[in-house]
Amino acid sequence: MLNHKHFQIVVLMALLTLVSFGFPPAYADVDRDDFPRFHEIFFKILHPETTAMVAARAGTLDTIMNISEASADELQNMSWTITPDTTPGRFNAFAPGLKCWVEDFSSSNDTNNFWTLCWLHWNVSAKENATYHIPGPVATLHPGEFTSIFEAEVMMAIMDVGVRANPFSGNLMPWGVYQYIYAPFDGLNPYGQPVNGTVATFDLRPGIRWHDGQVADANDVKFSWECIDEHTTFQFPLVSATYVNSTVETSTRITVWYNGTGQDVFQEYAKSMFWLAPQIYSTFSGNTVGFKAFRPWEVDYTTHTGNPKPLEYPFLTCLIGVGPYVLHDFDPTAEVIRVDAAGNSFASNFLREDINFDGIVDITDITEGIRSFGSDPGHERWANGASDVTCDGIVDITDVVFIITRFPAITLP
């Protein structure tokens, strides 16, 4: 009788044979049988053909589900994401033309949609925009001063982060940075300032860009932290409470000293790295009142900065980030927002088959897929479904074949 190791070898040989014949040629469509079990109201409709429907409806799940279930074709052509931490379990959807599956998790590990919103980009350029309803009041879309979960929904599409939690293991992993290190520090930093807390160094991924096309480098990271510290922003209170100083070592490396310990403090620094663009907020140095009153989503980018807008974004406002979507406009009366896919997003080529999120679909990912073959929830090799690429509740031949056929795709810069 074959043991599991021998069985894995047989499976690998069979898969390599299939791959040699070009199987599978592309993503296959998958069922979305889980749609009805979600009962929260924080759905976002992200499909360019739903503008009129979204604007006309209240945006509750019951309303949307009734509309969707009335038409199989409509359901097939929609992609959905759900706000994390409001609904238990996993969520998955796919429609022909999407670059990847859309997947989400609920957990306490901050595993929100930063890592999967880029998959809502379409292969067809005519569909590179989205419209969705925000089911609640929006008082401000200021990246440093927003307060509600509804406003956070917008920021999740516009912004991105340096380090985040792996959605399967919950462990921290590099994202906008390719490596990082942090350690306790008690003494004087190179500036002669006393520090009783932590020293952390981040190495940024090359070529990260703001939506206006400017490179987001280590100097921008330093500015973001110091802007948060100067204006004591509502967001990132741990940064403003603990920041001491930082050194830009190269354009892609920065070291920071702060008076705090613990993963929660570190994560705030990692999350806020690419949050406040200097070309937008440097004009508010020494003017906290003006900073907090600023309404970037209503201010024309060129009028404020004097810089020309990218040709592809003639609508660009001062609400810019490095995330997967660029703000097109926001209708506060209808509570409808329009966004365009950010072609320069550093994560726009990320694939679900990069199981360990290290920026490449390599032998490690293939090995993990084969190791997990045959597992389902509760099985010792399930690993929270990391290798269940099609999200159908079992790691089967289709999942492993998809991983192998994406070898050796580069998923992050």
ABEGO torsion letter per residue (X at the ends): XBBAAAAAAAAAAAAAAAAAAGOBABBBBBBBAAAAABABAABBBBBAAAAAAAAABAGBAAAAAAAAAABAAAAAABBBBBBBGABBEBBBBBBBGBABBBBBBBBAAGBBAAAAAAAABBABAAAABBBBBBBEBBABABAAABABAAAAAAAAAABBBABBBBAAAGBBBBBABABBBBBBBBEBBAAGBBBBEBBBBBBBBBGBBBAAGBBBBAAAAAAAAAAAAAAGBABGAAAAAABABBBBABAABBBBBBBBBEAAAAAAAAAAAAABBAAAAAAABGBAAAAAABBAAABBAAAAAGBBBBAABAABBABBBABABBBABBBAAAGBBBBBBBAABAAAABBAABAAGAGBBBAAAAAAAAAABGBBBGBAAAGGGAABAAGAGBBBAAAAAAAAAAOBBBABX
